[in-house]
């Protein structure tokens, strides 16, 4: 019995000594070889290594990450609380110095990106992460990779270092890695069986004096879906104040979006670097889109504007969406008239749209066309419906637009500030516009049914009161009623010439005004909705 006990104790001492020796050997070998590859991009400087041979686990603690060579555009550094090597093949490492790991886990990393060029922050930042993940994963044979609870800060190097953004709750779970095949469209740039990526609370200062925010993003490669929530792009000084700072007038846009989903993502999509999206469906929920133009500023040098097909082709990345859905949304157009300080407002509430065949790549468009179906509450008062047919092989479109009944004095929020005219009374029964348009002009038909229409023209430079002469002359010449049962009823069939220096929505607006002129006396319309004056275009800015 005593002899047996001594044997057991001796074996235990031997196992303990062997374990101690092996653990020490693994620690020393890891620390001496981890930064010896001459092709590595980063050094990993460790404070401590813990080894459990029985569990097949190695834990590296408090790791400092630093680049081997300086990058011209971005410097990527960081600290990692722990790097955990699970299912660590001890004997392969001891015999052949080969790292074979089942699961590589980065626990609580904190990354720091320093940029020299703010214009390319998105693309260069993505490349930096891909480079780091590639570097650390190719140091061994690794089946699965996981990043848990990471954070990142983004800095801009000027005369002084300036923090311009960051994000939190960074998580990656990649399984079935095959590092012999590189896939640049993945944040972990290898062929793999599945990957889930997410982060929260992204905030970035943009070089345009705007701030971009993203509440969360979740990407599931196997499920072929991506979800982004609480997206916004806002001017730091607000729209109106920012418009005063520009030398020339332009459209300033702010966006808020509750949720964006991409469903049925094709494997060829690149959602990290250069960005391309090929998918079955994209859904935008609760979009708020605000566009402001300050006409107190001169126009810049004008370039010819494209219609819908040309605008799609000008999108700088490939997109092919079978269906694009916009729901529960709100669009506002604000315009500050010349000589005024407060903007007039045109808005569309409860906007829902279905867009079929949203394609930006010539080779994918072929003989296809894009169809847009839009429903909205115009000014929150009446229903608007529109159907667009946009062929991809020409700069053209067909439009069927209708507006339901509304009390015409509801339009005063537009007409008083943008046209200097007040509607006293009137009822719109129906407005319907059909356009067959190309890049030069359109053939149109407008139905404009209304009754009891009277106006007032406010006196210039006075807070109250109307210009009696203009008001009297306008109402005297005004066709106050245009209804099908009346003998002098009119439906306008006419052509419009497009201003090549304006976009498609201005084209639709001007064509609608042309039709109204056909139905109403032209002199009254010029008071009520004045056409664009032909001003000299400004000289090119120095």
C-alpha positions in Angstrom: 0.0 0.0 0.0 2.8 2.4 1.0 4.7 1.4 -2.2 1.6 2.1 -4.4 1.2 5.5 -2.7 4.8 6.4 -3.4 4.4 5.4 -7.1 1.3 7.6 -7.4 3.1 10.5 -5.7 6.1 10.0 -8.0 3.9 9.9 -11.1 2.1 13.0 -9.9 5.4 14.8 -9.4 6.6 13.7 -12.8 3.4 14.9 -14.5 3.6 18.2 -12.6 7.2 18.7 -13.6 6.4 17.7 -17.2 3.4 20.1 -17.3 5.5 22.9 -15.8 8.3 22.3 -18.4 5.8 22.1 -21.3 3.9 25.2 -20.2 7.2 27.2 -19.8 8.4 25.9 -23.2 5.1 26.9 -24.9 5.2 30.4 -23.3 8.8 31.0 -24.4 8.3 29.7 -27.9 5.1 31.8 -28.4 6.8 35.0 -27.1 9.9 34.3 -29.3 8.1 33.4 -32.5 5.0 35.5 -32.5 6.7 38.5 -34.2 9.3 36.7 -36.3 7.5 36.5 -39.6 9.3 39.1 -41.9 6.0 39.5 -43.9 3.9 40.4 -40.9 2.1 43.8 -40.8 1.8 44.2 -37.1 3.7 43.4 -33.9 1.9 41.9 -30.9 3.6 42.8 -27.6 2.4 40.6 -24.7 2.4 41.1 -21.0 1.6 37.6 -20.0 0.8 34.1 -21.4 -1.3 31.5 -19.6 -1.3 27.9 -20.9 -3.7 25.0 -20.0 -2.4 21.8 -21.7 -5.4 19.7 -20.4 -8.0 22.2 -21.8 -6.0 22.9 -24.9 -6.2 26.6 -24.3 -3.7 29.5 -24.4 -4.6 33.0 -23.2 -2.4 36.0 -24.1 -3.1 39.0 -21.9 -2.8 42.7 -22.4 -1.5 42.9 -25.9 -0.2 46.1 -27.5 -0.8 46.2 -31.3 1.5 48.4 -33.4 2.2 48.5 -37.2 5.6 47.3 -38.5 5.7 49.9 -41.2 4.0 53.3 -41.4 1.1 53.7 -43.8 0.8 56.9 -45.8 -3.0 57.3 -45.2 -3.9 55.5 -42.0 -2.1 54.3 -38.8 -3.8 51.3 -37.1 -2.9 50.7 -33.5 -4.7 49.2 -30.4 -4.8 47.2 -27.3 -6.4 43.8 -26.8 -7.5 42.7 -23.3 -7.0 39.0 -24.2 -6.3 36.8 -27.2 -7.7 33.3 -26.5 -6.5 30.3 -28.4 -9.0 27.5 -27.9 -8.5 23.9 -29.1 -4.8 24.6 -29.3 -2.9 21.7 -30.8 0.0 21.5 -28.3 2.0 18.7 -29.9 1.9 20.2 -33.4 3.2 23.5 -31.9 6.0 21.7 -29.9 7.1 19.4 -32.7 6.8 21.5 -35.8 6.2 25.0 -34.3 2.9 25.1 -36.3 0.0 27.0 -34.8 -3.2 24.9 -35.3 -6.1 26.5 -33.5 -9.8 25.6 -33.4 -11.0 29.0 -32.2 -9.1 32.3 -32.1 -10.9 34.9 -29.9 -10.0 38.5 -29.5 -11.6 39.7 -26.3 -12.2 43.4 -25.7 -10.0 44.9 -28.3 -9.7 48.7 -28.5 -8.6 50.0 -31.9 -7.3 53.4 -32.8 -7.2 54.6 -36.4 -5.4 57.8 -37.3 -6.1 59.2 -40.8 -4.2 61.7 -42.8 -7.0 62.1 -45.4 -10.5 62.5 -44.1 -12.1 62.2 -47.6 -11.2 58.5 -47.7 -11.9 57.5 -44.1 -14.5 54.9 -44.8 -12.6 52.9 -47.4 -9.2 53.2 -45.8 -10.6 52.3 -42.3 -12.1 49.1 -43.7 -8.8 48.2 -45.4 -7.0 48.7 -42.1 -9.3 46.3 -40.3 -9.0 43.7 -43.1 -5.2 44.0 -43.1 -5.1 43.4 -39.3 -7.5 40.4 -39.4 -5.6 38.9 -42.3 -2.3 39.4 -40.5 -3.4 37.7 -37.3 -5.3 34.9 -38.8 -2.5 33.8 -41.2 -0.1 33.3 -38.3 -1.5 29.8 -38.0 -4.1 27.4 -39.2 -7.4 28.7 -37.7 -10.8 27.2 -38.2 -13.0 29.8 -36.5 -12.4 33.5 -35.5 -14.3 35.6 -33.0 -14.0 39.2 -31.9 -15.9 40.2 -28.8 -16.9 43.5 -27.3 -14.5 45.7 -29.3 -14.4 49.5 -29.6 -12.7 51.8 -32.0 -11.7 55.5 -32.2 -10.9 57.5 -35.3 -8.5 60.4 -35.3 -7.5 62.9 -38.0 -3.8 64.0 -38.1 -3.6 67.7 -38.7 -1.3 70.2 -36.9 -2.9 68.6 -33.8 -4.5 65.2 -33.4 -8.3 65.5 -33.6 -10.8 62.8 -32.7 -13.5 62.6 -35.4 -15.4 59.5 -34.4 -15.6 56.0 -33.2 -17.9 53.0 -32.5 -18.6 50.4 -29.7 -19.9 46.9 -29.3 -17.9 45.5 -32.2 -18.5 41.8 -32.6 -17.5 39.3 -35.3 -18.2 35.5 -35.5 -16.6 33.8 -38.5 -16.7 30.0 -38.9 -15.1 27.6 -41.4 -12.2 29.8 -42.4 -10.2 28.8 -45.5 -7.2 31.1 -45.6 -5.8 29.7 -48.9 -8.5 31.8 -50.7 -8.7 35.5 -50.1 -12.1 37.2 -50.5 -11.8 41.0 -50.4 -15.5 41.6 -50.0 -15.4 40.2 -46.4 -14.3 42.2 -43.4 -12.4 39.0 -42.5 -10.9 38.7 -46.0 -11.1 34.9 -46.6 -13.5 32.3 -47.9 -15.6 31.0 -45.0 -18.8 29.1 -44.2 -20.5 31.9 -42.2 -19.9 35.3 -40.6 -21.9 37.5 -38.4 -20.7 41.1 -37.9 -22.2 43.9 -35.7 -21.3 47.1 -34.0 -23.1 50.0 -32.3 -23.0 53.8 -31.8 -20.9 54.8 -34.8 -20.4 58.5 -35.0 -18.1 60.3 -37.6 -17.4 64.0 -38.3 -17.4 64.5 -42.1 -15.2 66.9 -44.0 -18.4 68.7 -45.2 -19.1 70.0 -41.6 -21.7 67.3 -41.2 -22.0 64.4 -38.7 -22.9 60.9 -39.7 -24.4 58.6 -37.0 -25.4 55.0 -37.1 -27.1 53.3 -34.1 -26.3 49.8 -35.1 -25.4 47.4 -37.9 -25.9 43.7 -38.1 -24.7 41.5 -41.0 -25.4 37.8 -41.5 -23.7 36.2 -44.5 -25.4 32.8 -44.2 -28.8 34.5 -43.8 -27.9 36.8 -46.7 -29.2 39.9 -44.8 -28.0 43.2 -43.3 -29.8 45.5 -41.0 -28.9 49.1 -40.1 -30.8 51.2 -37.5 -31.0 54.9 -36.5 -29.0 56.4 -39.4 -28.6 60.2 -39.7 -26.6 62.8 -41.6 -26.9 66.3 -40.2 -25.2 69.7 -40.7 -23.4 70.7 -37.5 -24.7 74.3 -37.8 -28.2 73.4 -39.0 -29.4 73.6 -42.6 -30.4 77.3 -42.8 -27.3 78.5 -41.0 -25.1 76.3 -43.2 -26.6 77.6 -46.4 -25.6 81.1 -45.5 -22.0 80.0 -45.3 -21.8 78.8 -48.9 -20.8 81.2 -51.7 -23.2 79.7 -54.2 -26.7 78.1 -53.7 -26.9 74.4 -53.7 -29.2 71.7 -52.3 -28.3 71.0 -48.7 -29.6 67.6 -47.5 -30.2 66.1 -44.1 -31.3 62.5 -43.6 -32.7 60.4 -40.8 -33.6 56.7 -41.2 -35.1 54.5 -38.6 -34.1 51.2 -40.3 -32.5 49.9 -43.5 -32.7 46.2 -44.4 -31.0 44.5 -47.3 -32.4 41.0 -47.9 -31.2 38.2 -50.2 -27.7 39.6 -50.5 -25.7 38.0 -53.3 -22.3 36.6 -52.4 -20.6 39.0 -54.9 -21.7 42.1 -53.0 -19.0 44.2 -51.2 -20.5 45.8 -48.2 -17.2 46.9 -46.6 -14.6 48.3 -49.0 -15.5 49.7 -52.5 -19.2 49.0 -51.8 -21.4 47.1 -54.2 -24.8 45.7 -53.5 -26.6 42.9 -55.4 -29.7 41.7 -53.5 -33.4 40.8 -53.8 -34.7 43.6 -51.7 -33.8 46.8 -49.8 -36.3 48.2 -47.3 -36.1 51.8 -45.9 -38.4 52.4 -43.0 -39.2 55.8 -41.6 -37.0 57.9 -43.8 -36.9 61.7 -43.1 -35.4 63.5 -46.1 -35.0 67.3 -45.9 -33.7 69.4 -48.8 -33.0 73.1 -48.5 -32.0 75.6 -51.2 -31.2 79.2 -50.4 -32.0 81.4 -53.4 -30.3 84.5 -51.8 -27.1 82.9 -53.1 -26.1 83.1 -56.8 -26.3 79.9 -58.8 -22.9 78.2 -59.5 -21.7 77.4 -62.9 -24.4 75.3 -64.4 -24.0 71.9 -65.8 -26.6 69.9 -67.8 -28.6 67.8 -65.4 -29.5 64.1 -66.1 -32.9 62.5 -65.9 -33.6 59.3 -63.9 -31.6 56.8 -66.0 -28.6 59.1 -66.1 -28.8 59.7 -62.4 -28.7 56.0 -61.7 -25.7 55.5 -63.9 -23.9 58.3 -62.1 -24.1 56.4 -58.8 -20.4 55.6 -58.1 -20.8 52.0 -57.1 -22.7 49.0 -58.6 -26.2 48.3 -57.3 -28.7 45.7 -58.6 -31.9 45.5 -56.4 -34.9 43.6 -57.6 -37.1 45.6 -55.2 -36.5 48.8 -53.2 -39.2 49.7 -50.7 -39.6 53.0 -48.9 -42.2 53.1 -46.2 -43.6 55.4 -43.4 -41.4 58.2 -44.7 -41.4 62.0 -44.9 -39.8 64.2 -47.5 -39.5 68.0 -47.2 -38.3 70.6 -49.6 -37.5 74.0 -48.2 -36.7 77.1 -50.3 -35.6 80.5 -49.1 -36.9 83.0 -51.7 -34.6 85.7 -52.9 -34.8 88.7 -50.5 -36.3 86.6 -47.7 -34.8 84.9 -44.6 -37.4 82.2 -43.8 -38.0 79.2 -46.1 -41.2 78.0 -47.7 -42.0 74.4 -47.3 -43.4 71.6 -49.5 -43.7 68.3 -47.8 -44.9 64.8 -48.3 -46.1 62.8 -45.3 -46.7 59.1 -45.0 -44.7 58.4 -48.2 -44.5 54.9 -49.4 -42.8 53.8 -52.6 -42.0 50.6 -54.4 -39.2 50.6 -56.9 -38.7 47.6 -59.1 -35.4 47.0 -61.1 -33.1 49.5 -59.3 -29.9 48.9 -61.3 -26.9 51.2 -61.8 -24.6 49.0 -64.0 -24.9 49.2 -67.8 -24.2 45.5 -68.3 -26.9 44.5 -65.9 -29.6 46.9 -67.2 -29.8 45.3 -70.6 -33.4 45.8 -71.9 -34.8 46.2 -68.4 -36.7 49.2 -67.1 -37.2 50.7 -63.6 -40.8 51.1 -62.3 -41.6 53.5 -59.4 -44.9 53.5 -57.6 -45.3 56.3 -55.0 -48.1 57.2 -52.6 -48.0 60.1 -50.2 -50.0 62.7 -48.3 -49.3 66.0 -50.0 -48.8 68.7 -47.3 -50.4 66.2 -45.0 -53.8 67.1 -46.5 -54.5 65.0 -49.6 -53.4 61.9 -51.4 -50.8 61.9 -54.1 -50.2 58.9 -56.4 -47.5 58.6 -59.0 -46.3 55.9 -61.4 -43.0 56.2 -63.2 -41.7 54.0 -66.0 -38.0 54.6 -66.7 -36.3 52.8 -69.6 -32.6 52.2 -69.1 -31.7 52.5 -72.8 -32.6 56.2 -73.1 -32.9 59.4 -71.1 -36.7 59.3 -70.9 -39.6 58.5 -68.6 -43.4 58.2 -68.5 -45.4 59.5 -65.6 -48.9 59.2 -64.4 -49.5 61.5 -61.4 -52.8 62.3 -59.6 -53.7 64.5 -56.6 -57.0 64.2 -54.8 -59.2 67.0 -53.6 -58.0 69.7 -51.2 -59.1 73.1 -50.0 -56.9 75.4 -52.1 -56.2 77.8 -49.2 -54.2 74.9 -47.7 -51.6 75.8 -50.3 -50.9 79.1 -48.7 -47.9 77.7 -46.8 -46.3 77.3 -50.2 -47.7 80.1 -52.2 -47.3 83.0 -49.7 -43.6 82.4 -49.2 -42.6 81.0 -52.6 -44.9 83.0 -54.9 -46.1 86.0 -52.8 -49.8 85.0 -53.5 -52.5 84.1 -51.0 -55.4 81.8 -51.9 -58.6 83.3 -50.4 -60.9 80.4 -51.4 -61.3 77.5 -53.7 -61.6 73.7 -53.8 -59.5 71.4 -55.9 -61.4 68.3 -57.0 -58.7 66.6 -59.0 -55.4 67.1 -60.6 -54.0 64.5 -63.0 -50.8 64.8 -65.1 -49.6 62.4 -67.8 -46.1 63.0 -69.1 -44.2 61.2 -71.9 -40.8 62.8 -71.5 -37.3 62.7 -73.0 -34.2 64.7 -72.3 -35.4 67.6 -74.4 -39.1 67.9 -73.6 -42.4 66.2 -73.1 -45.9 65.6 -74.4 -48.4 66.1 -71.6 -52.0 66.0 -70.6 -53.3 67.8 -67.5 -56.7 67.6 -65.8 -57.1 70.4 -63.3 -60.7 70.4 -61.8 -61.5 73.1 -59.3 -64.1 75.7 -58.3 -64.6 79.0 -56.5 -61.0 79.9 -56.8 -60.0 83.5 -55.6 -56.6 85.0 -54.7 -55.1 87.9 -53.0 -51.7 89.5 -53.7 -50.0 90.9 -50.6 -48.6 94.4 -50.8 -44.8 94.5 -51.0 -43.1 95.9 -47.9 -46.1 95.7 -45.6 -46.9 93.3 -42.9 -50.7 93.4 -43.5 -52.9 94.2 -46.4 -53.1 93.3 -50.1 -52.2 94.9 -53.3 -55.7 96.0 -54.3 -55.0 96.6 -58.0 -53.2 93.3 -58.5 -55.8 91.4 -56.5 -58.7 92.9 -58.4 -57.0 92.4 -61.8 -56.2 88.8 -61.0 -59.6 87.8 -59.8 -61.3 89.6 -62.7 -59.3 87.6 -65.2 -59.3 84.4 -63.3 -61.2 81.4 -64.5 -62.7 80.7 -61.0 -64.2 77.3 -61.9 -63.1 74.5 -64.2 -65.4 71.5 -63.9 -66.5 68.8 -66.4 -70.1 69.9 -66.3 -69.3 73.5 -67.3 -69.5 74.5 -70.9 -66.1 76.1 -70.9 -64.4 73.1 -69.3 -60.7 72.6 -70.3 -58.3 69.7 -70.3 -54.8 70.7 -71.4 -53.0 68.8 -74.1 -49.6 70.5 -74.7 -45.9 70.1 -75.0 -43.2 71.4 -72.6 -39.5 72.2 -73.3 -37.1 71.0 -70.7 -34.5 73.3 -69.0 -31.4 71.1 -69.5 -29.8 72.7 -66.4 -32.5 71.4 -64.0 -33.3 67.9 -62.7 -36.3 65.7 -63.4 -38.5 66.9 -60.5 -38.1 70.5 -61.7 -39.1 69.3 -65.2 -42.3 67.8 -63.7 -43.1 70.9 -61.8 -42.5 73.2 -64.8 -44.6 70.9 -67.0 -47.4 71.1 -64.5 -47.3 74.9 -64.5 -47.4 74.8 -68.3 -50.7 72.8 -68.1 -52.2 75.2 -65.6 -51.4 78.1 -67.9 -53.4 76.3 -70.6 -56.4 76.1 -68.4 -56.2 79.4 -66.5 -55.5 82.8 -68.1 -51.7 83.0 -68.5 -51.5 86.4 -66.9 -53.1 85.1 -63.6 -50.7 82.1 -63.6 -47.7 84.4 -63.9 -48.8 86.2 -60.7 -49.7 83.0 -58.9 -46.8 80.7 -59.9 -44.1 82.8 -61.6 -41.9 81.0 -64.1 -38.1 80.9 -63.6 -36.7 84.2 -64.7 -33.9 84.0 -67.3 -30.9 85.4 -65.4 -27.4 85.5 -66.6 -25.5 82.5 -65.4 -22.6 83.4 -63.0 -19.1 83.3 -64.1 -17.1 80.3 -62.9 -15.9 80.7 -59.4 -12.2 81.4 -59.0 
